[in-house]
Amino acid sequence: MEKASLEIAAALCRKFEGFSAVPYRCPAGYWTQGFGTVFKPDGKRVLETDPPITKELAEEWLQHELRHYYRDWETDRKSTRL
């Protein structure tokens, strides 16, 4: 189930975020790159001065973000009692 859910989320991100090789300021005012990445996998923010990236690297960043947030959601869901 996790793999299918993450692929659906990735497809939505690709469609609605689009791809940018170079950093740009998103409508919320954050420097963004790739498929909507604000924080790179190493935890550093995307900066205006960052070099262009490939679609392949953007995809790695996207997958990392989705796995990270999915794990957080799973942890919260399992620890919440109804």
Sine and cosine of phi, psi and omega as CSV:
sin_phi,cos_phi,sin_psi,cos_psi,sin_omega,cos_omega
0.00,0.00,-0.65,0.76,-0.05,-1.00
-0.85,0.52,-0.72,0.69,-0.05,-1.00
-0.87,0.49,-0.70,0.71,0.00,-1.00
-0.90,0.43,-0.68,0.73,0.01,-1.00
-0.89,0.46,-0.68,0.74,-0.01,-1.00
-0.92,0.38,-0.59,0.81,0.02,-1.00
-0.93,0.36,-0.62,0.79,0.08,-1.00
-0.89,0.45,-0.72,0.70,0.02,-1.00
-0.88,0.48,-0.67,0.74,0.00,-1.00
-0.90,0.44,-0.68,0.73,0.01,-1.00
-0.88,0.47,-0.66,0.76,0.04,-1.00
-0.91,0.42,-0.67,0.74,0.03,-1.00
-0.88,0.48,-0.72,0.69,0.00,-1.00
-0.86,0.51,-0.69,0.72,-0.05,-1.00
-0.93,0.38,-0.74,0.67,-0.14,-0.99
-1.00,0.01,-0.45,0.89,0.05,-1.00
-1.00,0.07,-0.57,0.82,-0.11,-0.99
0.95,0.30,0.03,-1.00,-0.03,-1.00
-0.90,-0.45,0.69,-0.72,0.14,-0.99
-0.71,-0.70,0.87,-0.50,0.02,-1.00
-0.94,0.35,-0.48,0.88,-0.05,-1.00
-0.95,-0.32,0.46,-0.89,0.03,-1.00
-0.89,0.45,0.59,-0.81,0.09,-1.00
-0.60,-0.80,0.38,-0.92,0.02,-1.00
-1.00,0.01,0.88,-0.48,-0.01,-1.00
-0.96,0.28,0.18,-0.98,0.00,-1.00
-0.84,0.54,-0.44,0.90,0.02,-1.00
-0.99,0.14,-0.09,1.00,0.07,-1.00
1.00,-0.10,0.14,0.99,-0.02,-1.00
-0.99,-0.14,0.59,-0.81,0.14,-0.99
-0.94,0.34,0.77,-0.64,-0.16,-0.99
-0.70,-0.72,0.50,-0.87,-0.02,-1.00
-0.46,-0.89,0.36,-0.93,0.02,-1.00
0.96,0.28,-0.80,-0.60,0.04,-1.00
-0.97,-0.26,0.79,0.62,0.05,-1.00
1.00,-0.01,0.31,0.95,-0.02,-1.00
-0.97,0.26,0.76,-0.65,0.07,-1.00
-0.95,-0.31,-0.62,0.78,0.06,-1.00
-0.90,-0.43,0.83,-0.56,0.03,-1.00
-0.95,0.31,0.27,-0.96,-0.01,-1.00
-0.83,0.56,-0.44,0.90,0.03,-1.00
-0.99,0.15,0.03,1.00,0.04,-1.00
1.00,-0.02,-0.14,0.99,0.00,-1.00
-0.99,0.16,0.57,-0.82,0.06,-1.00
-0.94,0.34,0.50,-0.87,0.19,-0.98
-0.93,0.37,0.70,-0.71,0.00,-1.00
-0.88,-0.47,0.41,-0.91,0.03,-1.00
-0.83,0.56,-0.52,0.85,-0.09,-1.00
-1.00,0.02,0.02,1.00,0.01,-1.00
-0.91,0.42,0.57,-0.82,0.01,-1.00
-0.95,0.31,0.32,-0.95,0.07,-1.00
-0.86,0.51,0.47,-0.89,0.04,-1.00
-0.85,-0.53,0.29,-0.96,0.05,-1.00
-1.00,0.05,0.28,-0.96,0.09,-1.00
-0.89,0.46,-0.56,0.83,0.01,-1.00
-0.89,0.45,-0.69,0.73,0.03,-1.00
-0.93,0.38,-0.65,0.76,0.05,-1.00
-0.86,0.51,-0.62,0.78,0.03,-1.00
-0.91,0.41,-0.65,0.76,0.07,-1.00
-0.87,0.50,-0.71,0.71,0.01,-1.00
-0.88,0.47,-0.69,0.72,0.00,-1.00
-0.88,0.48,-0.74,0.67,0.00,-1.00
-0.88,0.48,-0.64,0.77,0.03,-1.00
-0.88,0.47,-0.74,0.67,0.00,-1.00
-0.86,0.50,-0.73,0.69,-0.04,-1.00
-0.90,0.43,-0.67,0.74,0.05,-1.00
-0.88,0.47,-0.68,0.74,0.00,-1.00
-0.86,0.50,-0.78,0.63,-0.04,-1.00
-0.94,0.33,-0.53,0.85,0.06,-1.00
-0.90,0.43,-0.69,0.73,0.03,-1.00
-0.88,0.47,-0.67,0.74,0.03,-1.00
-0.88,0.48,-0.69,0.72,0.00,-1.00
-0.90,0.44,-0.69,0.72,0.02,-1.00
-0.87,0.49,-0.68,0.73,0.02,-1.00
-0.88,0.47,-0.73,0.69,0.00,-1.00
-0.90,0.44,-0.68,0.74,-0.03,-1.00
-0.89,0.46,-0.68,0.74,-0.04,-1.00
-0.95,0.30,-0.44,0.90,-0.03,-1.00
-1.00,-0.03,-0.10,0.99,-0.01,-1.00
-1.00,-0.03,0.82,-0.57,0.03,-1.00
-0.98,-0.19,0.67,-0.74,0.05,-1.00
-0.98,-0.19,0.00,0.00,0.00,0.00
